[in-house]
Amino acid sequence: MPDERLASVRQVLETAAGPDDMAVSRFIADQTAAGLAQQLLEIMRAWRTEAPALTGAGLALALATAQSSPRPGPPQVVVSGPMSASVPARLTSGVVVEVIRSATTSLLIASFAAHGARDVVGEIARAVDRGVHVDLLLEESTQATAAFAALPRGVRIWHRAGAAGVLHAKLIVADRHTALLGSANLTDRALSDNIELGVVLRDPKLVEPLIEHFRWLLAPENNVMRRA
C-alpha cells in the first residue's frame, strides 16, 4: 500500500471505535484504486477476529510502526574506482557512510585493514553518540586498530584468536536490516581509488543469518575471536 494511502487509513482509524465503525466502512467504500478496498476489508477482518478489543488508535499506531520499519529492497552494486555505464552502481565511500547512518541499535564492522577513512570514523563516533552498540572486527597483523583510536570508549574491538588464518572479511551491518559486503577495506584508497566491488543487502531475511553467524564468531565459548 502506498505511504500516502496508508497515512489516510491511519487518520481514519485513529478515531474509530472498532472494526465495524461506520466511518471506516464509508472510507473503504469510497476507495477506487484497484484492490485497495479488498486490502482494507482484510485488515478489518483480521482486526475483528484477532484483536477486537484493540482500539482504532492502537491499530493506527501498529500500522505506523510497520510503515517506519525498513523494507526489503533488491541488492545494490557498489564500486570503488572508475565507474562505467554497464551497471547501475554507487561509490563505496558514500554507501559506507549511508549504511552506518542507518543504524539505530547496533553496528558490526569487519575489515582486514584500516587507514585514514576519517569520514567513516566520524560516522561511527556519531553512531556511538546516539546510543548505537558498535563491534569492530579487525585483523591484528595490519595494525588496523590505530585508525579508530579517536572513537569514544565503549566501542568493542575484536581480533582473531589463535594463529590459524586471518580475519579477511569486509563487512558493515546496520542493526539487522542492512549489510554491505565487498572487497574494500576501510582505507582511503579502497573506498575511493582502488578498483573494488561490493553489494548492499537490504532484506532482513538475508541479513539476519549473516549477523547471527558473526555473533557466533564473537561468542567467547567458540574461541574464534577475542577482545583487543
HUNORBEL-V745891 format. One record per helix or strand. SS is the DSSP state (H for helix, E for strand). FROM is the first residue (numbers start at 0). TO is the last residue. If there is no record, write none. Layout:
# HUNORBEL-V745891
{{SS	FROM	TO} {SS	FROM	TO}}
This chain:
# HUNORBEL-V745891
{{H	2	12} {H	21	28} {H	35	49} {H	55	67} {E	72	79} {E	88	90} {H	91	100} {E	105	110} {E	113	114} {H	117	128} {E	132	137} {H	139	141} {H	143	147} {E	155	159} {E	170	173} {E	177	181} {E	185	186} {H	187	192} {E	195	201} {H	203	217} {H	219	221} {E	224	226}}
